[in-house]
Amino acid sequence: MNKEAIFLLIRGGHIIDPSQGIDQIGDLLIAEGKILQAGGAVTPIPSLSVILSKAKNLDASGLVVCPGFIDLHCHLREPGFEDKETIATGTKAAAIGGFATVCCMANTEPPLDTPAAIDWVKQKASKDSLVAVLPIGCITKARKGEELTDMGELAEAGVLAFSDDGNPVASSQLMRRAMEYSRDLGLPIIDHCEDKTLSDNGIINEGQMSAKLGIKGIPAAAEEAMVTRDLILAKQTRARLHIAHASTKDSVELIRRAKEEGISVTAEVTPHHLTLTEERIAGESPNEPFDTNAKVNPPLRTEEDVQALIKGLKDGVIDAIATDHAPHTLADKNCGLELAAFGISGFETALGCLMGLVHQGEISLAQLISKLTCEPAKVIGRNGELGTLKAGAPANITILDPDREWIVYSRNFASKGKNTPYDGYKFKGKVMATISRGKLVYTDDSLVIARSEVTKQSHG
């Protein structure tokens, strides 16, 4: 692994860049942290000869080369919960998962509700992170839903959005004011949509499984009621609203109608809500009747909800896929279902489980890459800078093998969080290398990067 800016010629890969409509075999040249050329063949013409003489070569034949993945929603836990994750361990896991940029949520301790807290994360990330870390600031002080933060100061400190994720903003008046301020600042509100009077300490999806297992459920209405409220407020205030971890069929339809009305709303869905249903909560033996690693908020829903989410991806209602990476300690999960923490450690399994949708023909590979790259970049207003292979853009690149088979062994995760419902699953599709800000931050052991030999050979 090389943390220094590199000169690298990636030859003969299948370049997919939805931001430019590129889908072709070609070469990609990186120099001093920037993309010089992507697509076609890079040949040693005089103007490039010096750069090519410095560049190492990577044969990407049979591999896909695309913009670096962007995760709009993750929990790096630091400061305050270093037993669960740190910026160092979390960004190493992100790099393994193909993420060149991650947006960290504000539910740390102390929470990210002051410029000083934001500066601390930025400074810590500058020293410890392998990938770019973009902080999200709190909507309310201490995430208590009682008083707005100084959103203007947080914007000046460099937050890319505002969210109390993990906690909803229950007060409609307070959320309205937050939207008005965020609109004037040109930044989105990322909305944790949950009416806690309806979820009411539920544990799994309210439905057939909760009734069968005798477990208190979380109804779909708990999400949909808040989605409805905040879409109404977004329409009134003309603010940018981003719906986090949408999980139900009717949430998709509410967002669809809002977009048709011209409301400025975007939405994300997680890999686990696209690939697992409520049935996954059941354990595999009588001694372990429940799998706490499948306990997540919002809960895993029904097959009908899963199909609606996939359809929403395909037709553009849902803009992005975000992991909601939520690492926990073993003690957090190795307990009764009622006491277990909500959340899945998602960085390192994201591509593997999502490629199942591609191989099954549910979505195309280009659609999947778009939802992980240029469309998330648009949500946070960084399109043109992130999620693209345009010449001159920062070199954020993911290289993947769509057909590489591998088995998930959570004990080998770089993340401190080993909490995954995919442990032991066999996936087809694996990240082979990640480049973030021009630095090679992850390479699969099987990938060979050779010294340069300037040659006229073309792979274009």
C-alpha positions in Angstrom: 0.0 0.0 0.0 1.4 3.4 -1.0 0.1 6.5 0.8 2.1 8.9 -1.4 0.7 10.4 -4.6 1.6 8.1 -7.5 2.2 8.0 -11.2 0.2 5.0 -12.4 -0.9 3.8 -15.8 -3.9 1.5 -15.6 -4.0 -0.5 -18.9 -6.7 -2.3 -20.7 -9.5 -2.0 -18.1 -13.2 -1.8 -18.7 -13.7 1.9 -17.9 -17.2 2.8 -16.7 -17.8 6.4 -15.8 -21.5 7.2 -15.7 -20.7 10.9 -15.2 -19.4 11.1 -18.7 -21.2 8.2 -20.3 -18.0 6.2 -20.7 -18.3 2.5 -21.0 -15.3 1.1 -23.0 -12.0 -0.7 -22.8 -9.2 1.7 -22.4 -6.3 3.1 -20.3 -6.3 5.5 -17.5 -3.3 7.7 -16.5 -2.8 9.2 -13.1 -0.1 11.7 -12.2 0.5 13.7 -9.0 -3.0 13.1 -7.6 -4.9 14.0 -10.8 -6.4 12.1 -13.7 -4.7 13.0 -16.9 -6.6 10.8 -19.3 -9.3 8.1 -19.1 -10.5 6.1 -22.1 -8.9 5.1 -25.3 -5.2 4.2 -25.3 -2.4 6.2 -23.6 0.6 6.1 -26.0 4.1 7.5 -25.3 3.8 10.7 -27.3 6.5 13.3 -26.4 4.3 15.4 -24.1 3.6 12.3 -21.9 6.9 10.5 -22.2 8.4 11.9 -18.9 5.2 11.0 -17.0 5.0 7.6 -18.5 8.6 6.9 -17.6 7.8 7.5 -14.0 4.5 5.7 -14.0 4.0 2.2 -12.7 1.8 -0.1 -14.8 -1.3 -2.0 -13.7 -2.7 -4.5 -16.1 -6.5 -4.2 -15.6 -7.5 -6.6 -18.3 -10.8 -8.3 -17.2 -11.3 -5.7 -14.5 -13.6 -2.7 -14.2 -12.1 0.7 -13.6 -14.6 3.4 -12.3 -14.7 6.5 -10.2 -14.0 6.0 -6.5 -17.1 5.1 -4.5 -18.6 7.7 -2.3 -20.4 6.7 0.9 -22.9 9.4 2.0 -23.7 7.8 5.3 -21.3 6.1 7.7 -20.4 6.0 11.4 -16.7 6.3 12.2 -17.5 6.4 15.9 -14.5 8.7 16.8 -14.5 10.7 19.1 -16.1 8.9 22.0 -16.7 5.3 20.8 -13.2 4.2 19.9 -14.0 0.7 21.2 -16.4 0.3 18.2 -14.3 2.0 15.5 -11.7 4.7 14.9 -11.1 7.0 11.9 -8.0 4.9 11.2 -9.8 1.5 11.3 -13.0 2.7 9.6 -11.2 4.3 6.7 -9.1 1.2 6.2 -12.3 -0.8 6.0 -13.7 1.8 3.6 -10.7 1.5 1.3 -11.1 -2.3 1.2 -14.7 -1.7 0.2 -13.8 0.6 -2.7 -14.8 3.9 -1.0 -12.5 6.7 -1.8 -14.7 9.3 0.1 -16.9 8.8 3.1 -19.3 11.2 4.9 -19.3 10.6 8.6 -22.4 11.1 10.7 -22.5 13.4 13.8 -23.5 10.9 16.5 -20.2 10.8 18.2 -19.3 11.9 21.8 -19.1 14.8 21.9 -21.4 15.1 18.9 -20.4 17.2 15.9 -22.4 20.2 16.9 -19.7 22.9 17.1 -16.9 24.1 14.8 -14.3 22.8 17.4 -15.7 19.3 17.1 -15.7 19.5 13.3 -12.1 20.8 13.3 -11.1 17.9 15.6 -12.4 15.3 13.1 -10.8 17.0 10.2 -7.4 17.2 11.9 -7.7 13.6 13.1 -8.6 12.5 9.6 -5.7 14.4 8.1 -3.4 12.2 10.2 -5.1 8.9 10.4 -7.5 8.4 7.4 -6.7 6.5 4.3 -9.6 8.0 2.4 -11.3 11.4 2.3 -13.5 12.0 5.3 -16.3 14.7 4.9 -18.0 15.5 8.2 -21.7 16.0 8.7 -22.8 18.5 11.4 -25.7 18.2 13.8 -29.1 19.8 13.2 -29.7 20.3 16.9 -27.4 20.8 19.9 -26.3 17.4 21.3 -28.8 15.8 18.9 -31.5 16.4 21.5 -34.0 17.9 19.1 -34.5 21.0 21.4 -32.3 23.8 20.0 -30.7 24.4 16.6 -27.0 24.4 16.3 -25.2 27.4 14.9 -25.6 26.1 11.4 -23.8 29.0 9.8 -20.7 28.4 11.9 -20.8 24.7 11.1 -21.0 25.5 7.4 -18.0 27.7 7.7 -16.2 24.9 9.5 -16.7 22.7 6.5 -19.7 20.4 7.0 -21.3 19.1 3.9 -24.8 18.6 5.4 -26.8 18.6 8.6 -28.2 15.5 10.3 -29.2 14.2 13.8 -29.0 10.7 12.3 -30.0 8.1 14.9 -32.4 10.6 16.3 -35.3 12.2 14.4 -36.1 15.9 14.8 -39.5 15.4 16.4 -40.5 19.1 16.4 -42.0 20.1 13.1 -41.4 23.8 13.9 -37.7 23.1 14.6 -37.3 21.1 11.5 -38.9 23.9 9.5 -36.4 26.4 10.8 -33.5 24.0 10.2 -34.6 23.7 6.6 -34.8 27.4 6.2 -31.3 27.9 7.5 -29.9 25.0 5.5 -31.5 26.4 2.3 -29.8 29.8 2.8 -26.5 28.0 3.4 -26.9 25.9 0.3 -26.5 22.6 2.2 -28.9 19.6 2.5 -30.7 18.2 5.5 -30.1 14.5 5.8 -33.2 13.1 7.4 -33.5 10.2 9.8 -37.2 9.5 9.2 -38.7 7.9 12.3 -41.7 8.8 14.4 -40.7 7.4 17.7 -44.2 7.5 19.0 -45.0 4.9 16.3 -41.7 2.9 16.4 -42.2 2.8 20.2 -39.1 0.8 21.2 -39.8 -1.8 18.5 -37.0 -4.2 17.5 -37.8 -5.7 14.0 -40.2 -4.9 11.2 -43.9 -5.1 12.3 -45.4 -7.8 10.2 -45.6 -11.5 9.8 -42.2 -12.2 11.4 -42.8 -10.0 14.4 -46.1 -11.8 15.0 -44.6 -15.2 14.4 -41.7 -14.6 16.8 -43.6 -12.6 19.4 -41.3 -9.6 19.1 -42.4 -6.0 19.2 -42.3 -4.5 15.7 -41.5 -1.2 14.1 -44.3 -0.4 11.6 -43.6 1.0 8.2 -45.7 4.0 9.1 -43.1 5.1 11.6 -40.8 5.9 8.6 -43.5 7.0 6.2 -45.2 9.5 8.6 -41.9 11.4 9.0 -41.1 11.2 5.3 -44.5 12.8 4.6 -44.0 15.6 7.1 -40.6 16.5 5.9 -41.5 16.4 2.2 -44.3 18.9 3.1 -41.7 21.1 4.9 -39.2 20.9 2.1 -41.9 22.0 -0.4 -42.8 24.9 1.8 -39.2 26.0 2.6 -37.7 25.1 -0.8 -34.9 23.4 1.1 -32.8 20.5 -0.1 -33.9 17.3 1.7 -32.1 14.0 1.6 -33.9 11.0 2.9 -31.5 8.6 4.7 -31.9 4.8 4.5 -35.3 4.6 2.9 -36.7 1.1 3.6 -40.4 0.8 2.6 -42.4 0.6 -0.6 -44.6 3.6 0.4 -41.5 5.7 1.2 -40.4 5.2 -2.4 -43.8 6.2 -3.7 -43.9 9.3 -1.5 -40.4 10.4 -2.8 -41.5 9.6 -6.3 -44.5 11.9 -6.1 -42.5 14.6 -4.4 -39.9 14.6 -7.2 -42.7 14.8 -9.8 -44.0 17.9 -7.9 -40.6 19.5 -8.2 -39.7 19.2 -4.5 -35.9 19.2 -4.0 -35.5 15.8 -2.5 -33.0 13.0 -2.9 -32.8 9.6 -1.2 -30.5 6.8 -0.4 -30.9 3.1 0.3 -28.5 0.7 2.0 -27.0 -2.5 0.6 -28.7 -4.6 3.4 -32.2 -3.1 2.7 -31.7 -4.1 -1.0 -30.6 -7.7 -0.4 -32.1 -8.9 2.9 -35.6 -9.3 4.3 -37.1 -9.4 7.8 -36.7 -13.2 7.7 -33.0 -12.8 8.1 -33.5 -12.0 11.8 -34.2 -15.7 12.5 -31.2 -17.6 13.8 -29.9 -20.9 12.3 -30.4 -23.1 15.4 -32.8 -23.6 18.3 -30.0 -22.5 20.6 -29.7 -19.2 18.7 -33.2 -18.3 17.6 -32.3 -14.7 16.6 -29.3 -13.2 14.7 -28.6 -9.9 16.4 -26.3 -9.0 13.5 -29.5 -8.5 11.4 -30.9 -6.0 13.8 -30.8 -2.6 12.2 -32.8 0.7 12.2 -34.8 1.0 10.1 -35.4 -2.7 10.3 -35.1 -5.2 7.4 -38.5 -5.2 5.7 -40.5 -7.5 3.4 -39.7 -8.9 0.0 -42.3 -6.5 -1.5 -40.3 -3.5 0.1 -37.0 -4.9 -1.3 -38.4 -5.1 -4.8 -39.8 -1.5 -4.5 -36.4 -0.2 -3.4 -34.7 -2.0 -6.4 -37.3 -0.5 -8.8 -36.7 2.9 -7.2 -33.0 2.6 -7.9 -33.6 1.7 -11.5 -36.1 4.5 -12.3 -34.2 7.2 -10.5 -36.4 7.8 -7.5 -33.6 6.6 -5.2 -30.4 8.5 -6.0 -27.7 6.7 -4.1 -26.6 3.6 -2.2 -25.0 4.4 1.2 -23.7 1.8 3.6 -24.9 3.2 7.0 -21.7 1.5 8.2 -22.5 1.0 11.9 -19.7 -0.9 13.7 -20.3 -2.3 17.2 -18.3 -4.3 19.7 -19.0 -8.0 20.2 -20.6 -7.3 23.5 -23.0 -4.9 21.8 -24.3 -7.8 19.7 -23.6 -10.9 21.7 -26.6 -10.5 23.9 -30.4 -10.8 23.7 -32.2 -9.4 20.7 -33.9 -6.8 22.8 -30.7 -5.5 24.3 -28.5 -5.8 21.1 -27.5 -2.6 19.4 -28.9 -1.6 16.0 -26.5 -1.7 13.1 -24.4 -3.5 10.5 -20.7 -3.1 9.7 -21.1 -2.4 6.0 -18.0 -1.1 4.3 -16.3 -4.4 3.4 -19.4 -6.3 2.1 -21.1 -3.5 0.2 -19.9 -4.3 -3.3 -20.1 -8.1 -2.8 -23.7 -8.2 -1.9 -24.7 -5.5 -4.4 -23.1 -7.4 -7.3 -25.7 -10.1 -6.6 -28.3 -7.7 -8.0 -26.1 -7.2 -11.1 -25.6 -10.9 -11.7 -29.3 -11.6 -11.2 -30.2 -9.0 -13.8 -32.0 -6.7 -11.3 -29.8 -3.7 -12.2 -26.9 -3.1 -14.6 -23.3 -2.7 -13.6 -23.3 0.9 -14.9 -26.5 1.7 -12.8 -24.8 0.3 -9.7 -21.6 2.3 -10.3 -23.7 5.5 -10.9 -25.4 5.0 -7.5 -22.1 4.7 -5.8 -20.2 7.5 -7.6 -21.6 10.5 -9.6 -25.1 10.5 -8.1 -23.9 10.7 -4.5 -21.6 13.4 -5.6 -24.6 15.4 -6.8 -26.4 15.0 -3.5 -23.6 16.8 -1.7 -22.9 19.3 -4.4 -19.5 17.8 -5.3 -20.3 16.6 -8.9 -17.4 17.5 -11.2 -15.0 17.1 -8.4 -16.0 13.6 -7.0 -17.5 10.6 -8.7 -15.9 11.2 -12.1 -12.9 10.3 -14.2 -12.7 13.6 -16.0 -9.3 14.8 -16.9 -8.1 17.2 -14.2 -10.3 15.7 -11.5 -8.8 14.3 -8.3 -7.7 10.7 -8.8 -10.4 8.8 -6.9 -10.6 5.4 -8.5 -12.1 2.0 -7.7 -10.9 -1.1 -9.6 -13.1 -4.2 -9.2 -13.4 -7.7 -10.5 -17.1 -8.4 -11.2 -16.6 -12.1 -11.3 -14.2 -12.7 -8.4 -15.8 -15.1 -5.9 -15.0 -14.8 -2.2 -16.4 -15.7 1.2 -17.1 -13.2 3.9 -15.1 -13.9 7.1 -16.0 -11.1 9.5 -13.1 -12.1 11.8 -10.8 -10.8 9.0 -12.5 -7.4 8.7 -10.2 -4.3 9.0 -13.1 -2.6 10.8 -13.3 -3.1 14.5 -17.0 -3.9 13.9 -17.4 -7.6 13.0 -21.2 -7.3 13.1 -22.5 -8.5 9.8 -25.4 -10.7 8.8 -23.3 -11.8 5.7 -20.7 -13.7 7.6 -20.0 -16.9 5.7 -21.8 -15.7 2.6 -20.2 -16.4 -0.8 -20.2 -13.3 -3.0 -19.3 -12.8 -6.7 -17.7 -9.4 -7.2 -14.7 -7.9 -5.3 -12.8 -4.7 -5.0 -9.3 -5.1 -6.2 -7.8 -1.7 -5.6 -8.8 1.8 -4.3 -7.1 5.1 -5.1 -8.1 8.1 -3.0 -6.8 11.6 -3.7 -4.1 10.1 -6.0 -2.9 7.6 -3.4 -3.1 3.9 -3.6 -4.8 3.0 -0.4 -5.8 -0.6 -1.0 -4.7 -3.4 -3.3 -5.8 -7.0 -3.3 -3.0 -9.4 -2.8 -3.4 -10.9 -6.3 -3.0 -7.5 -8.1 0.4 -6.9 -9.7 1.7 -3.4 -10.2 4.8 -3.4 -12.2 7.6 -0.9 -12.9 7.1 1.2 -16.0 8.5 0.4 -19.4 7.6 3.1 -21.9 6.2 1.2 -24.9 4.2 1.8 -27.9 1.9 -1.1 -27.1 -1.7 -0.1 -27.1 -4.6 -1.6 -25.3 -7.2 0.7 -26.8 
